[in-house]
Amino acid sequence: MQQHSALEREFTMRFTSTPRGARLARRLISHRLNDWGHPYATTVNETLTLITAELAANAVRHGHVPGRDFHVQLTLTEGTFRIEVTDTRAEKQPPAASPSATDSLSESGRGLLLVAALANDWGVSPRKAAPGKTVWAELHTRTKGHPLTHRVAPEPTDVDLLLATASLLRDDLGSQPEDASHGDRRP
């Protein structure tokens, strides 16, 4: 008989399938992690925020169905964070194998490379009970001292380079033409 791990924390929310929804998902995950004891400037917070940004951006760009939202779920179970982003488009699937290198001059196509580099594991599964898919990523943490104390993520290869790149990607969705009608206002 399979035993299930004890769920320690969970956050779920539905977002509009727009660049604004993707930005909100990223920000709320960062705030939730801060509330859970992983401050904004920690590796855990920055890594999971970047993974969320990439998966949410992909849900908006590649999984958008007019009138349908995307769903984000963040869970913490026995030292493993799992972020899941579910959209309603089943026919547009990310590559099953590790994403391949993108043309160095391309302005897009690096999101899953970042996810693969930062996460301990990631994948795609069919959406339960409806058309669509869930793209997920897991980040394992190790506990220092008491189980309820601050947790620190393992150091992925070149994480400093990837997190430095994150600042360039964080507001990438905000530069879309549809946001131009909002003038200088930022959501």
ABEGO torsion letter per residue (X at the ends): XBBBBBBABBBBBBBBBBAAAAAAAAAAAAAAAAAAGBBAABAAAAAAAAAAAAAAAAAAAAABBBGBBBBBBBBBBGGBBBBBBBBABAABBBBABBBBBBBAABABGAAAAAAAAABABBBBBBBBGBBEBBBBBBBBBBBBEBAABBBBBBBBBGAAAAAAAAAAAAAAAAABAAAAAAEABBX
